[in-house]
Amino acid sequence: MPNGTDLLNSSQLRKRSMQAAEF
């Protein structure tokens, strides 16, 4: 089962990747 921290990290990584794609 995925930990809450893993879910938070994945969401943060997605946001970072999206922001990086905007540049």
Secondary structure by P-SEA (a helix, b strand, c coil): cccaaaaaaaaaaaaaaaaaaac
